[in-house]
Amino acid sequence: MLSNSRLVIVFESGYNQIGEPILKTKSFNNIKTAATNEQLKAVADALIPLQGWTPYQVDRANTYALDL
């Protein structure tokens, strides 16, 4: 059973000395489990311009409860 959902947005905030991207993660917890991926994408699209960094990746992290 799906027990929790989280929206994770990863940003590039610059590059290190050897040219690899520096990644920053913003997580938004306690997302309604009934929210569709399209709805979460719309929220991410609204939040990304507010951050000031280049978007790298958007993920949905689900947590499931296992029956014992």
Buried (B, 14 or more C-beta within 10 A) or exposed (E): EEEEBBBBBBBBEEEEEEEEBEEBEBEBEEBEEEBEEEEBEEBBEEBBEEEEBEBBEBBBEEEEEEEE
